[in-house]
Amino acid sequence: MKIVIKVKANQKTQGLEFTSEKECIAKLKSLPIKGKANQELVGLLSKHYGVPKKDIEIISGHVSNIKIVEISHLD
């Protein structure tokens, strides 16, 4: 499954807000420095979907606030 995510880094609270089944807004506490925000995003998605972190891959947008993420092995 592919999801389009708009990332808001350096927020006070952490969470995911789904605008549709395939789009969401991710509020992250980390700053977007050296991939820390990307790591936090992968961890947050891992908890939400109940899959290991290795099953979540950022396809595009590694240095952008709009990312396309692929989650494999979803039942």
N, C-alpha and C positions, 0 to 999 in steps of 0.2 A: 504494500500500500504506500502511495506517495502522498505527502502532506505539504502544503505551503504554509510556512510559518513566518510571521513577522515578529522579530525579536526586539524587545525593549530591555536594554541592559542597564545596570546600575540602579535598580529599583529597590525600594524598601521591603517589598514583599515578593515572594516567589510564587508562580503559578501559571496555569494554562487556561486560556479563555477560548473556547471553540466557537467560531462564528458559523461554521458548517462542518460537515463530516470530514472534509478534506482541507480545511483552513483553520488556523488558530493564531492567537497572539500569545507569545511567551514572555512573561515578566521574569527577568533574571536578576539576581543580586550581584553577580560577578561583572567586572569590567571587561570589555572586549579586547583584552590584551593577552597575547600569546596563546590564544585558543581557550582561555578559561571559560568564557561564556558558552562556547560550543560544547565543551565538556559538561557544563552544568545543564545545558539543553538536552544532551543525550541522556544524562542521568534522570532528568525530569520526565522525559518521554518513556524511558525504561520503566520507571515506577508506575506511570499512568497506564501503560499498555500491558504491563506484567511480562515483559520480554527482557532477555539479557542485553546489556549495552552493545555487545558485538553484533546484534541483529539490527542495529540502528545505524544508518549511514547518511551523512550529509552529502547529497548529490551535487548541489550547487549553492553558491552564496556563502562560502567559507569566510569571506571578509565583508559580507554585506549584512544588512539587517533583515533582508528577505531571503529565506532559505527554502530549498526543496529537500525534504528528508524522506528517505525510503526506509520503511520498517518491514522486515521479512519475518516469516514464521508466525504470522498472526492467524489464530484459528477462527 
